[in-house]
Amino acid sequence: MLVIRGYDETTGEFITNDPGTRKGEGYRYKYQILLAAVHDWDHELGQDGMTDEEMEQGRKALVIVNK
């Protein structure tokens, strides 16, 4: 699970904790890169694997938690 910790308006980057990368703590993604990659997972389609096209059809979804 990717956790977005913040957004740097100066660089246009999301600041994340991404366990899927080697340098995941504080890893930065450009705005457009992250939004292009975020998709809601369809568990029924995902049982047998999904094509890139099927994956991209998932809606954009984020859970926002504010303390």
HUSULWO-V333996 format. One record per residue. N is the residue number from 1. PSI is psi as a letter, one per 40 degrees, with the letter a starting at -180 (999 if undefined). D_CENTER is the distance of its C-alpha to the mean C-alpha in Angstrom with 1 decimal. Layout:
n: {N,N}
psi: {PSI,PSI}
d_center: {D_CENTER,D_CENTER}
This chain:
n: {1,2,3,4,5,6,7,8,9,10,11,12,13,14,15,16,17,18,19,20,21,22,23,24,25,26,27,28,29,30,31,32,33,34,35,36,37,38,39,40,41,42,43,44,45,46,47,48,49,50,51,52,53,54,55,56,57,58,59,60,61,62,63,64,65,66,67}
psi: {h,h,h,h,d,a,h,h,d,d,e,f,i,h,h,i,h,h,e,e,i,d,f,d,h,e,i,h,h,i,d,d,d,d,d,d,e,h,i,h,h,h,d,d,d,e,d,e,i,i,i,d,d,d,d,e,e,i,i,h,h,i,h,h,h,h,999}
d_center: {8.1,5.9,8.1,8.3,12.0,13.0,13.4,16.2,18.0,20.3,18.0,15.3,12.6,9.9,11.2,9.2,10.5,8.9,11.6,10.7,12.4,16.0,15.7,12.7,14.4,14.0,11.9,11.3,9.2,11.1,10.4,10.9,8.9,5.5,6.9,8.3,5.6,4.3,7.4,9.6,11.4,15.1,17.0,20.2,19.1,17.2,20.4,21.9,18.8,17.2,17.7,15.1,16.7,16.5,12.8,12.3,14.6,12.4,12.1,9.3,9.0,8.3,10.9,12.6,15.2,17.8,20.6}
